[in-house]
Amino acid sequence: MIEPEVDGQPVTEFVAEMVDRTCCFVEELCAHAFQAKMMTGISITEIALKDRNPQCKERFQLALVGGGMPIWTIAYHESKFEET
């Protein structure tokens, strides 16, 4: 059996990449929307990958603006969903 291709890429690889990109998009769009609706002085920060609890895969936490934690901003990246 010959696997069909999409733009020169096997369909199984293409689908895996598109699902990964979609997951990243949805997570970051939701975080951005929540951040935009937060009260003045409160925002979110991204937890570093190495500092995350393996039992609880949360990527963001609340942070005070001007409280010493870097405030997360949405930005383009090509890293995989599991690596963000």
Rosetta blueprint (number, residue, H / E / L):
1 M L
2 I L
3 E L
4 P L
5 E E
6 V E
7 D L
8 G L
9 Q E
10 P E
11 V H
12 T H
13 E H
14 F H
15 V H
16 A H
17 E H
18 M H
19 V H
20 D H
21 R H
22 T H
23 C H
24 C H
25 F H
26 V H
27 E H
28 E H
29 L H
30 C H
31 A H
32 H H
33 A H
34 F H
35 Q H
36 A H
37 K H
38 M L
39 M L
40 T L
41 G L
42 I E
43 S E
44 I E
45 T E
46 E E
47 I L
48 A L
49 L H
50 K H
51 D H
52 R L
53 N L
54 P L
55 Q L
56 C L
57 K L
58 E L
59 R L
60 F E
61 Q E
62 L E
63 A E
64 L E
65 V L
66 G L
67 G L
68 G L
69 M L
70 P L
71 I L
72 W L
73 T L
74 I L
75 A L
76 Y L
77 H L
78 E L
79 S L
80 K L
81 F H
82 E H
83 E H
84 T L
